[in-house]
Amino acid sequence: MNFKNIKSALLGSFFLITIAAIAQYFLPWWVALPIAAIIAFWQKINPLAAFVMGFATISLLWGSYATWQLAASGNIVGQKMGALFGDLSPGALISLTSLLGGWCGGLGALTGAFARGLFVRREKYAY
């Protein structure tokens, strides 16, 4: 991965976490996926960098939001949800939420990077 891809991925991560955080406050959870796809399409990054960008950014966003919600509820919701899912600890629920969100964000960004190949002349990716 060259410096241009890293710079584009960091810039895309900043845009993604900002836009997705605002959009997910008002819209459903899945709105982060098309946002990640659009940003990966726009940033012209290779598919691997796009997946890592989407995974890390949405994972951080969902993990921090889950932690904030858990702290705001006084851990009551975390204990009840943990009991519902087979006695999982609240920390395990946060990790699971973060992992699931990261996976969805990564696949959304990967879709955007691959869609760029459909509409724009193929570029050589430096892996």
KEKE-3310 file (N, C-alpha, C; in steps of 0.2 Angstrom, whole numbers, plus 5000, padded with zeros to 4 digits):
npx = (5004:5003:5009:4999:4987:4986:4984:4972:4963:4963:4958:4946:4941:4939:4929:4919:4916:4911:4900:4893:4890:4882:4871:4867:4861:4849:4843:4840:4851:4857:4861:4874:4881:4878:4884:4897:4901:4899:4909:4921:4920:4922:4934:4944:4952:4961:4953:4957:4961:4950:4941:4947:4947:4933:4929:4937:4933:4918:4917:4923:4915:4902:4906:4909:4897:4889:4895:4893:4879:4877:4884:4875:4863:4866:4871:4860:4853:4863:4865:4853:4852:4863:4859:4849:4856:4863:4870:4880:4893:4892:4903:4907:4896:4897:4909:4904:4895:4903:4911:4901:4896:4908:4911:4900:4902:4914:4911:4902:4911:4920:4911:4909:4922:4924:4913:4918:4927:4918:4913:4923:4938:4949:4961:4978:4981:4990:4995)
npy = (4994:5011:5028:5037:5029:5027:5040:5043:5034:5037:5050:5047:5039:5049:5057:5047:5042:5054:5058:5046:5045:5056:5053:5041:5044:5049:5041:5023:5009:5003:5013:5017:5008:5011:5024:5021:5014:5024:5034:5026:5023:5036:5040:5033:5022:5006:4990:4982:4992:4999:4990:4989:5002:5004:4994:4997:5010:5010:5000:5006:5017:5011:5003:5013:5020:5010:5008:5020:5020:5009:5014:5025:5019:5013:5000:4992:4988:4981:4970:4963:4961:4953:4942:4937:4933:4921:4923:4933:4944:4962:4968:4959:4960:4973:4971:4962:4969:4979:4972:4966:4978:4983:4973:4974:4988:4987:4978:4986:4997:4990:4986:4998:5001:4991:4994:5005:5000:4996:5007:5016:5017:5003:5003:5000:4992:4994:4983)
npz = (5000:4995:5000:4995:4995:5009:5014:5007:5012:5026:5025:5020:5030:5040:5034:5033:5047:5052:5044:5044:5058:5060:5051:5056:5068:5065:5055:5050:5055:5044:5036:5036:5027:5013:5013:5017:5005:4995:4999:4998:4984:4979:4985:4978:4982:4984:4984:4996:5005:5006:5012:5025:5029:5030:5039:5051:5054:5055:5065:5076:5077:5080:5091:5101:5102:5107:5119:5125:5126:5134:5146:5149:5152:5164:5164:5165:5153:5146:5155:5154:5140:5139:5146:5138:5127:5131:5143:5141:5144:5147:5141:5131:5123:5118:5111:5101:5095:5089:5081:5072:5066:5061:5051:5042:5038:5032:5021:5015:5010:5003:4992:4986:4982:4972:4964:4958:4949:4939:4933:4930:4921:4923:4936:4941:4955:4970:4980)
capx = (5000:5008:5007:4993:4981:4985:4981:4965:4960:4963:4953:4939:4939:4937:4922:4914:4914:4908:4894:4889:4888:4876:4866:4864:4857:4842:4841:4842:4857:4861:4863:4882:4884:4879:4889:4904:4902:4900:4915:4926:4920:4924:4941:4948:4957:4960:4948:4959:4961:4943:4938:4950:4944:4926:4929:4939:4929:4911:4918:4925:4908:4897:4908:4909:4890:4887:4898:4890:4872:4878:4885:4870:4858:4868:4872:4854:4851:4868:4864:4847:4853:4868:4856:4845:4860:4866:4874:4886:4895:4891:4909:4906:4890:4900:4914:4900:4892:4908:4913:4896:4896:4914:4910:4895:4905:4919:4908:4899:4916:4922:4907:4910:4928:4923:4909:4922:4930:4913:4911:4929:4943:4953:4968:4982:4981:4997:4994)
capy = (5000:5017:5033:5040:5025:5028:5046:5043:5030:5041:5055:5043:5037:5055:5058:5041:5042:5060:5057:5040:5046:5061:5050:5035:5047:5051:5036:5017:5007:5001:5019:5017:5004:5015:5030:5018:5013:5031:5036:5022:5025:5043:5041:5030:5017:4999:4986:4980:4998:5001:4986:4990:5009:5004:4990:5001:5016:5008:4996:5011:5021:5007:5001:5019:5021:5004:5009:5026:5018:5005:5018:5029:5015:5011:4993:4987:4985:4976:4964:4960:4958:4948:4936:4935:4930:4916:4925:4936:4950:4968:4969:4954:4963:4978:4968:4958:4975:4982:4967:4966:4984:4983:4969:4978:4994:4984:4975:4992:5000:4985:4986:5004:5000:4986:4997:5010:4997:4995:5013:5019:5013:5000:5006:4995:4993:4992:4979)
capz = (5000:4995:5004:4992:4997:5016:5014:5005:5017:5032:5024:5019:5037:5044:5031:5035:5054:5053:5040:5047:5065:5060:5048:5060:5073:5062:5050:5052:5056:5038:5032:5036:5022:5007:5015:5016:4998:4991:5001:4995:4977:4978:4987:4973:4985:4982:4988:5003:5009:5007:5017:5031:5031:5032:5045:5057:5055:5058:5071:5081:5078:5083:5098:5105:5103:5111:5126:5128:5128:5140:5152:5150:5155:5170:5163:5166:5147:5145:5158:5151:5133:5139:5148:5132:5122:5134:5149:5138:5148:5143:5136:5125:5119:5115:5106:5096:5091:5086:5076:5067:5063:5056:5045:5038:5035:5028:5015:5011:5007:4998:4987:4983:4978:4967:4959:4954:4943:4934:4930:4929:4918:4928:4938:4944:4963:4973:4986)
cpx = (5004:5005:5000:4987:4980:4982:4974:4961:4958:4958:4946:4936:4936:4930:4917:4912:4910:4901:4890:4886:4882:4870:4863:4860:4850:4839:4843:4849:4861:4863:4871:4885:4884:4884:4896:4906:4903:4907:4921:4926:4923:4932:4946:4954:4956:4955:4950:4959:4954:4939:4941:4947:4937:4925:4931:4935:4922:4912:4919:4918:4903:4899:4908:4902:4887:4889:4895:4883:4872:4879:4879:4864:4860:4869:4866:4853:4857:4867:4858:4848:4858:4864:4852:4849:4865:4872:4881:4887:4894:4897:4909:4901:4893:4905:4910:4897:4897:4910:4908:4896:4902:4913:4905:4898:4910:4917:4905:4905:4919:4918:4908:4917:4928:4918:4913:4925:4924:4912:4917:4934:4948:4960:4972:4982:4988:4995:4999)
cpy = (5006:5022:5037:5036:5026:5035:5047:5039:5034:5047:5053:5041:5043:5057:5053:5041:5049:5060:5052:5042:5051:5057:5044:5038:5048:5045:5029:5015:5005:5007:5020:5013:5008:5021:5027:5017:5019:5034:5032:5023:5032:5044:5037:5025:5010:4995:4984:4986:5000:4997:4988:4997:5008:4999:4994:5006:5014:5004:5001:5015:5017:5004:5007:5020:5016:5005:5015:5024:5014:5009:5023:5025:5012:5003:4989:4984:4980:4970:4960:4957:4953:4941:4933:4931:4925:4918:4928:4942:4956:4970:4965:4957:4969:4976:4965:4964:4978:4978:4967:4972:4985:4979:4972:4984:4992:4982:4981:4996:4996:4985:4993:5004:4996:4990:5002:5007:4995:5001:5017:5015:5010:5003:5000:4997:4990:4989:4979)
cpz = (5000:4999:5002:4995:5005:5017:5012:5010:5024:5031:5023:5026:5041:5041:5033:5042:5055:5050:5043:5054:5065:5057:5052:5066:5071:5058:5053:5052:5049:5034:5031:5030:5015:5008:5014:5008:4994:4993:4998:4987:4975:4980:4982:4977:4983:4986:4995:5007:5011:5012:5024:5034:5034:5038:5051:5059:5058:5064:5077:5082:5082:5090:5103:5107:5108:5118:5129:5130:5134:5147:5154:5153:5162:5170:5164:5159:5145:5148:5156:5144:5134:5142:5142:5127:5126:5139:5146:5143:5144:5138:5130:5120:5115:5109:5100:5092:5087:5080:5070:5063:5058:5050:5040:5034:5030:5021:5011:5007:5002:4991:4983:4979:4972:4961:4955:4948:4938:4930:4927:4926:4924:4930:4941:4951:4965:4980:4991)
residu = (MET:ASN:PHE:LYS:ASN:ILE:LYS:SER:ALA:LEU:LEU:GLY:SER:PHE:PHE:LEU:ILE:THR:ILE:ALA:ALA:ILE:ALA:GLN:TYR:PHE:LEU:PRO:TRP:TRP:VAL:ALA:LEU:PRO:ILE:ALA:ALA:ILE:ILE:ALA:PHE:TRP:GLN:LYS:ILE:ASN:PRO:LEU:ALA:ALA:PHE:VAL:MET:GLY:PHE:ALA:THR:ILE:SER:LEU:LEU:TRP:GLY:SER:TYR:ALA:THR:TRP:GLN:LEU:ALA:ALA:SER:GLY:ASN:ILE:VAL:GLY:GLN:LYS:MET:GLY:ALA:LEU:PHE:GLY:ASP:LEU:SER:PRO:GLY:ALA:LEU:ILE:SER:LEU:THR:SER:LEU:LEU:GLY:GLY:TRP:CYS:GLY:GLY:LEU:GLY:ALA:LEU:THR:GLY:ALA:PHE:ALA:ARG:GLY:LEU:PHE:VAL:ARG:ARG:GLU:LYS:TYR:ALA:TYR)
# end
